[in-house]
Amino acid sequence: AEVVFFYFGPSGGGGVKANVDRWMGQFQDAKNKKVETKEVDGVNVTYVRATGTFLSGRPFGPKTPKSGYALLGAIIEGKQGAIFVKMTGFETAVEANAGKMKSMVEGALK
């Protein structure tokens, strides 16, 4: 699995809904979609999950369909702007590491 972090500054990166929609749009017919927001030490964290055929590639570039993939994303709504964490890879790898990613995100906020 691959994990990437994005930070675009205090007002960059778009809102939570725009990013959830964009991440879901990276799948052909996303399955098992789940979006949940929880508060961790006063900070909202939105988790996004989906499985299916992931369309891998750079924004606005050609896409390579990868079947059997999953996504676990976290949007951390920090005071200095949102931090976006996205893990993608084979569904088995993402599921095997989902708890570790959540522990990393939530542990950093405590």
C-alpha positions as CSV (number, residue, x, y, z in Angstrom):
1,A,0.0,0.0,0.0
2,E,1.0,3.6,-0.5
3,V,0.4,6.4,1.9
4,V,0.6,10.1,0.9
5,F,0.2,13.2,3.0
6,F,-1.0,16.6,1.6
7,Y,-1.1,20.0,3.2
8,F,-2.1,23.0,1.2
9,G,-2.0,25.8,3.8
10,P,-4.7,27.4,5.9
11,S,-7.3,27.8,3.2
12,G,-6.1,25.4,0.5
13,G,-7.2,21.9,-0.6
14,G,-10.9,22.5,-0.7
15,G,-13.4,21.4,1.9
16,V,-14.1,18.0,3.4
17,K,-17.0,17.2,1.0
18,A,-15.0,18.2,-2.1
19,N,-12.1,15.9,-1.1
20,V,-14.4,13.0,-0.2
21,D,-16.1,13.4,-3.6
22,R,-12.8,13.5,-5.4
23,W,-11.4,10.4,-3.6
24,M,-14.6,8.5,-4.3
25,G,-14.4,9.6,-7.9
26,Q,-11.0,7.9,-8.2
27,F,-12.9,4.6,-8.4
28,Q,-14.9,3.0,-11.1
29,D,-18.2,2.1,-9.3
30,A,-16.8,2.5,-5.8
31,K,-18.1,-0.2,-3.4
32,N,-18.2,-0.4,0.4
33,K,-18.2,3.4,0.6
34,K,-18.1,4.7,4.1
35,V,-17.6,8.2,5.5
36,E,-17.4,8.9,9.2
37,T,-16.3,12.0,11.2
38,K,-15.1,11.7,14.8
39,E,-13.6,14.2,17.2
40,V,-10.1,13.5,18.5
41,D,-9.0,15.8,21.2
42,G,-11.1,18.7,19.8
43,V,-10.1,18.1,16.2
44,N,-12.5,16.7,13.6
45,V,-11.1,13.8,11.6
46,T,-13.1,12.5,8.6
47,Y,-12.3,8.9,7.5
48,V,-13.2,7.8,4.0
49,R,-13.2,4.2,2.8
50,A,-13.9,2.6,-0.6
51,T,-13.1,-0.5,-2.5
52,G,-13.2,-1.5,-6.2
53,T,-11.3,-0.6,-9.3
54,F,-9.0,2.4,-8.5
55,L,-8.1,4.7,-11.3
56,S,-4.4,5.4,-10.6
57,G,-2.6,8.3,-12.1
58,R,-1.7,12.0,-11.8
59,P,-4.5,14.6,-11.8
60,F,-5.6,15.4,-15.3
61,G,-3.3,12.7,-16.7
62,P,-4.1,9.2,-18.1
63,K,-5.5,6.7,-15.6
64,T,-4.6,3.0,-15.1
65,P,-7.4,0.9,-13.7
66,K,-6.3,-1.3,-10.8
67,S,-8.9,-3.8,-9.6
68,G,-9.1,-5.2,-6.1
69,Y,-7.9,-1.9,-4.6
70,A,-9.0,0.0,-1.6
71,L,-8.7,3.5,-0.2
72,L,-8.5,4.7,3.4
73,G,-8.3,8.5,3.7
74,A,-8.3,10.8,6.7
75,I,-9.0,14.5,6.6
76,I,-7.7,16.2,9.7
77,E,-9.3,19.6,10.2
78,G,-6.5,21.4,11.9
79,K,-6.4,25.1,13.1
80,Q,-3.8,25.9,10.4
81,G,-5.7,24.1,7.6
82,A,-6.6,20.5,6.8
83,I,-4.1,17.7,6.5
84,F,-5.0,15.0,4.0
85,V,-3.7,11.4,4.5
86,K,-4.6,8.8,1.8
87,M,-3.7,5.2,1.7
88,T,-4.3,3.1,-1.5
89,G,-3.3,-0.3,-2.5
90,F,-4.6,-3.9,-2.8
91,E,-7.7,-4.3,-0.6
92,T,-5.9,-6.9,1.6
93,A,-3.0,-4.5,2.3
94,V,-5.1,-1.5,3.1
95,E,-7.4,-3.5,5.4
96,A,-4.4,-5.1,7.1
97,N,-3.0,-1.6,7.9
98,A,-6.1,0.4,8.5
99,G,-5.9,0.2,12.3
100,K,-2.2,1.3,12.2
101,M,-3.1,4.3,10.0
102,K,-5.9,5.3,12.3
103,S,-3.6,4.9,15.3
104,M,-1.0,7.1,13.6
105,V,-3.5,9.9,12.8
106,E,-5.2,9.9,16.2
107,G,-1.9,9.4,18.1
108,A,-0.5,12.5,16.5
109,L,-3.4,14.6,17.8
110,K,-3.0,13.6,21.4
